């Protein structure tokens, strides 16, 4: 950085501090003059001035709060739109995977390389945009997949976490309802659960 650039940067910082100090000093002078005036003025006049100032301050405060809430909602809505886009891509590729055994659907399952590449990108997006619940559900899905466990149950939990993250309610949904929507035989999940329980009882 050249000496001229350093000087300009230092001058800008110094000017900024000077403005802040000047504004603070001016505000202090106005407040001091106002207090002096109120002490010497008629009580009824002082009360009227204080009341008017309070009304203005409340109005300004209310306007600032409203603007802050509007800005917050705009940011949340922008984040929600981005989350929906990310999660929609995941739902699409998951639907292609689950439709593999359904001969009535023409969707092609993703190749192994396509799936790996997609999941790397999805994990990055989840780290940046996903809620803690979605991150935990994703990690659980990875763990169960690596252990050859009941992947569909893990996917169902991930689906519910995703819905919750974009503001949708899961109330009224039974277990595995979301995954069942993609199965050619929705009762398959219940049959698999019953078989697993029977095996567990037999092995004891």
NORWO-V48871 format. One record per residue. RES is the residue in one small letter. SS is DSSP state (helix for helix, strand for strand, loop for the rest). OMEGA is omega as a letter, one per 30 degrees, with the letter a starting at -180 (NA if undefined). D_LAST is the distance of its C-alpha to the last C-alpha in Angstrom with 2 decimals. Layout:
BEGIN
res=RES ss=SS omega=OMEGA d_last=D_LAST
res=RES ss=SS omega=OMEGA d_last=D_LAST
END
This chain:
BEGIN
res=x ss=loop omega=a d_last=74.72
res=x ss=loop omega=l d_last=78.55
res=x ss=helix omega=a d_last=80.58
res=x ss=helix omega=l d_last=81.58
res=x ss=helix omega=l d_last=77.97
res=x ss=helix omega=a d_last=77.09
res=x ss=helix omega=l d_last=80.14
res=x ss=helix omega=l d_last=79.29
res=x ss=helix omega=l d_last=75.70
res=x ss=helix omega=l d_last=76.98
res=x ss=helix omega=l d_last=79.60
res=x ss=helix omega=l d_last=77.04
res=x ss=helix omega=l d_last=74.84
res=x ss=helix omega=l d_last=77.95
res=x ss=helix omega=l d_last=79.18
res=x ss=helix omega=l d_last=75.83
res=x ss=helix omega=l d_last=75.94
res=x ss=helix omega=l d_last=79.57
res=x ss=helix omega=l d_last=78.69
res=x ss=helix omega=a d_last=75.93
res=x ss=helix omega=a d_last=78.28
res=x ss=helix omega=l d_last=81.11
res=x ss=helix omega=l d_last=79.04
res=x ss=helix omega=l d_last=77.78
res=x ss=helix omega=l d_last=81.33
res=x ss=helix omega=l d_last=82.69
res=x ss=helix omega=l d_last=80.04
res=x ss=helix omega=l d_last=80.91
res=x ss=helix omega=a d_last=84.63
res=x ss=helix omega=a d_last=84.02
res=x ss=helix omega=l d_last=81.87
res=x ss=helix omega=l d_last=84.50
res=x ss=helix omega=a d_last=87.33
res=x ss=helix omega=l d_last=85.40
res=x ss=helix omega=l d_last=84.73
res=x ss=helix omega=l d_last=88.38
res=x ss=helix omega=a d_last=89.44
res=x ss=helix omega=l d_last=87.14
res=x ss=helix omega=a d_last=88.47
res=x ss=helix omega=a d_last=92.04
res=x ss=loop omega=l d_last=91.57
res=x ss=loop omega=a d_last=91.88
res=x ss=helix omega=a d_last=88.66
res=x ss=helix omega=l d_last=88.42
res=x ss=helix omega=l d_last=88.76
res=x ss=helix omega=a d_last=86.17
res=x ss=helix omega=l d_last=83.72
res=x ss=helix omega=a d_last=84.31
res=x ss=helix omega=l d_last=83.74
res=x ss=helix omega=l d_last=80.54
res=x ss=helix omega=l d_last=79.27
res=x ss=helix omega=l d_last=80.10
res=x ss=helix omega=l d_last=78.37
res=x ss=helix omega=l d_last=75.25
res=x ss=helix omega=l d_last=75.23
res=x ss=helix omega=a d_last=75.59
res=x ss=helix omega=l d_last=72.85
res=x ss=helix omega=l d_last=70.44
res=x ss=helix omega=l d_last=71.33
res=x ss=helix omega=l d_last=70.90
res=x ss=helix omega=l d_last=67.61
res=x ss=helix omega=l d_last=66.34
res=x ss=helix omega=l d_last=67.44
res=x ss=helix omega=l d_last=65.76
res=x ss=helix omega=l d_last=62.48
res=x ss=helix omega=l d_last=62.63
res=x ss=helix omega=l d_last=63.32
res=x ss=helix omega=l d_last=60.43
res=x ss=helix omega=l d_last=58.00
res=x ss=helix omega=l d_last=59.36
res=x ss=helix omega=l d_last=58.95
res=x ss=helix omega=l d_last=55.39
res=x ss=helix omega=l d_last=54.51
res=x ss=helix omega=l d_last=56.19
res=x ss=helix omega=l d_last=54.14
res=x ss=helix omega=a d_last=50.86
res=x ss=helix omega=l d_last=51.79
res=x ss=helix omega=l d_last=52.65
res=x ss=helix omega=a d_last=49.29
res=x ss=helix omega=l d_last=47.50
res=x ss=helix omega=l d_last=49.40
res=x ss=helix omega=l d_last=48.38
res=x ss=helix omega=a d_last=44.69
res=x ss=helix omega=l d_last=44.81
res=x ss=helix omega=a d_last=46.33
res=x ss=helix omega=a d_last=43.65
res=x ss=helix omega=l d_last=40.71
res=x ss=helix omega=l d_last=42.35
res=x ss=helix omega=l d_last=42.39
res=x ss=helix omega=l d_last=38.66
res=x ss=helix omega=l d_last=37.94
res=x ss=helix omega=a d_last=40.21
res=x ss=helix omega=l d_last=38.51
res=x ss=helix omega=l d_last=35.01
res=x ss=helix omega=l d_last=36.31
res=x ss=helix omega=l d_last=37.59
res=x ss=helix omega=a d_last=34.20
res=x ss=helix omega=a d_last=32.35
res=x ss=helix omega=a d_last=35.19
res=x ss=helix omega=a d_last=34.74
res=x ss=helix omega=a d_last=32.82
res=x ss=loop omega=a d_last=35.13
res=x ss=loop omega=l d_last=38.06
res=x ss=loop omega=a d_last=40.05
res=x ss=loop omega=a d_last=40.49
res=x ss=loop omega=l d_last=42.95
res=x ss=loop omega=l d_last=41.67
res=x ss=loop omega=l d_last=41.19
res=x ss=loop omega=a d_last=38.11
res=x ss=loop omega=l d_last=39.19
res=x ss=loop omega=a d_last=39.48
res=x ss=helix omega=a d_last=37.33
res=x ss=helix omega=l d_last=40.39
res=x ss=helix omega=a d_last=41.33
res=x ss=helix omega=l d_last=37.89
res=x ss=helix omega=a d_last=37.96
res=x ss=helix omega=a d_last=41.51
res=x ss=helix omega=a d_last=40.76
res=x ss=helix omega=l d_last=37.76
res=x ss=helix omega=l d_last=39.92
res=x ss=helix omega=a d_last=42.55
res=x ss=helix omega=l d_last=40.15
res=x ss=helix omega=l d_last=38.61
res=x ss=helix omega=l d_last=42.17
res=x ss=helix omega=l d_last=43.08
res=x ss=helix omega=l d_last=40.01
res=x ss=helix omega=a d_last=40.97
res=x ss=helix omega=a d_last=44.48
res=x ss=helix omega=a d_last=43.89
res=x ss=loop omega=l d_last=40.28
res=x ss=loop omega=l d_last=39.04
res=x ss=helix omega=a d_last=36.51
res=x ss=helix omega=l d_last=33.88
res=x ss=helix omega=l d_last=34.62
res=x ss=helix omega=l d_last=34.50
res=x ss=helix omega=l d_last=31.08
res=x ss=helix omega=l d_last=29.77
res=x ss=helix omega=l d_last=31.35
res=x ss=helix omega=l d_last=29.77
res=x ss=helix omega=l d_last=26.29
res=x ss=helix omega=l d_last=27.12
res=x ss=helix omega=a d_last=28.21
res=x ss=helix omega=a d_last=25.11
res=x ss=helix omega=l d_last=22.73
res=x ss=helix omega=a d_last=25.20
res=x ss=helix omega=a d_last=25.25
res=x ss=loop omega=a d_last=21.45
res=x ss=loop omega=l d_last=21.46
res=x ss=loop omega=a d_last=19.40
res=x ss=loop omega=a d_last=20.14
res=x ss=helix omega=a d_last=23.89
res=x ss=helix omega=l d_last=25.11
res=x ss=helix omega=l d_last=23.44
res=x ss=helix omega=l d_last=25.09
res=x ss=helix omega=l d_last=28.33
res=x ss=helix omega=l d_last=28.24
res=x ss=helix omega=l d_last=28.04
res=x ss=helix omega=l d_last=30.86
res=x ss=helix omega=a d_last=32.89
res=x ss=helix omega=l d_last=32.67
res=x ss=helix omega=l d_last=33.74
res=x ss=helix omega=l d_last=36.61
res=x ss=helix omega=a d_last=37.76
res=x ss=helix omega=a d_last=37.77
res=x ss=helix omega=l d_last=39.75
res=x ss=loop omega=l d_last=42.52
res=x ss=loop omega=l d_last=42.78
res=x ss=loop omega=a d_last=40.86
res=x ss=loop omega=l d_last=38.69
res=x ss=loop omega=a d_last=35.08
res=x ss=loop omega=l d_last=35.36
res=x ss=loop omega=l d_last=34.48
res=x ss=loop omega=l d_last=32.22
res=x ss=loop omega=l d_last=28.70
res=x ss=loop omega=l d_last=25.83
res=x ss=loop omega=a d_last=26.48
res=x ss=helix omega=a d_last=29.83
res=x ss=helix omega=l d_last=31.80
res=x ss=helix omega=a d_last=29.83
res=x ss=helix omega=a d_last=29.81
res=x ss=loop omega=a d_last=33.60
res=x ss=loop omega=a d_last=33.59
res=x ss=loop omega=l d_last=31.29
res=x ss=loop omega=l d_last=32.96
res=x ss=loop omega=a d_last=30.27
res=x ss=loop omega=l d_last=29.29
res=x ss=loop omega=a d_last=26.48
res=x ss=helix omega=a d_last=24.78
res=x ss=helix omega=a d_last=23.14
res=x ss=helix omega=l d_last=21.65
res=x ss=helix omega=l d_last=20.44
res=x ss=helix omega=l d_last=18.80
res=x ss=helix omega=l d_last=17.07
res=x ss=helix omega=l d_last=15.87
res=x ss=helix omega=l d_last=14.61
res=x ss=helix omega=l d_last=12.71
res=x ss=helix omega=l d_last=11.04
res=x ss=helix omega=l d_last=10.25
res=x ss=helix omega=l d_last=8.80
res=x ss=helix omega=l d_last=6.55
res=x ss=helix omega=a d_last=5.46
res=x ss=helix omega=a d_last=5.52
res=x ss=helix omega=a d_last=3.82
res=x ss=loop omega=NA d_last=0.00
END
